[in-house]
Amino acid sequence: MLDLSRVLAGPYCAQMLGDAGADVIKVESPAGDDTRAWGPPFLAGCEPQPGRPGDSAYYVSCNRNKRGIVLDLTTPHGQEALRRLAARADVLIENFKPGTMERWGLGYEDVLRPLNPRLVYVNISGYGRTGPDADLPGYDFVAQAVGGLMSITGEPEGDPMKVGVAVTDLTTGMMAAFAVCAALIARQATGRGQRVDLSLLETQVAWLANVGQSYLVSGQPPRRWGNAHASIVPYELFHAADRPIVIGVGNDAQFARFCAVLGRPEWAADERFATNPARLRHRRELVGLIARELRTRPAAEWLAAMRAAGVPSGPVRTIPEVFADPQVLARGMKVECNHPVAGLISLIGIPFKF
């Protein structure tokens, strides 16, 4: 598998496939992937130097399980080397603006497919290969905005907000990895590879999911709910005596157990709160009552009681707390490996287990 992509969506796709056992060769320009310089932090001894790209934490987050080479694809020598590699590859991933590979004499239709009919060619772009915006550049932040995610993220009276990680890049990488697997399965039946064309915009629109579908059904534009939920109550952030916690009550049985934990079992029988539609109608009143109760005890006490009662809940953890959590560690979500310069480093683990 050849990974010509840069930044996050494409590299994350290739990393996922590498984690699953693919032999991935990352092809970088002499300047290196842009994210090599996206720091600090950098790995120890891997700060960028003149003529030597660095290894930032950002770069390392999406480029493990890959071999690496440097090719200048703007030169005839680099283009010929890439053609030789593509002739033997199963998959090629790139995220240049549409038309870039064609300008370099590396287009799929006219060069690479005739050279290797079994090649699965993946192009990830901001807006896709066709349509009025096909030529526009795109980053995750822009895709979150134009794809509608920011309009539904943030406090109701505040500005639209981006998500704290590059979620559109990451989900595009996941969708690309899925598409690669589908194309390889199709190749088993047909003997032929194919082009996979996907974009940040399309992935973000697809991941609007229930919120987007609600608009298509009702015609009502969604609003921002902050840390609350449009369709479920209580399902939001509250403050215990010492720190914030989240409560996710998804049905009436859970609500009854939650009321018992609060010492207010009568709420479960109150016609204002007994069903989720009723709780939605009386959201402000119920949330105020719950907030008042939860502020009376520390988070650990509430969470222990809710865990015992089977009420979905949890603390709002910091990143250091996440990587010290016994469950996270038990599931192998923090792993160690040797880096040729930095020595032993920690990486985020693989979320799927076989």
Secondary structure by P-SEA (a helix, b strand, c coil): ccccccccaaaaaaaaaaaaccbbbbbbcccccccccccccccccccccccbbbbccccccccccbbbbbbccccaaaaaaaaaaaaaccbbbbbccccccccccccccccccccccccbbbbbcccccccccccccccaaaaaaaaccccccccccccccccccaaaaaaaaaaaaaaaaaaaaaaaaccbbbbbbbcaaaaaaaacaaaaaaaaaccbbbbbbcccccccccccccccccbbbbbbbccaaaaaaaaaaacccccccccccccaaaaaaaaaaaaaaaaaaaacccaaaaaaaaaaacccccccccaaaaaacaaaaaaccbbbbbbccccccccccccccc
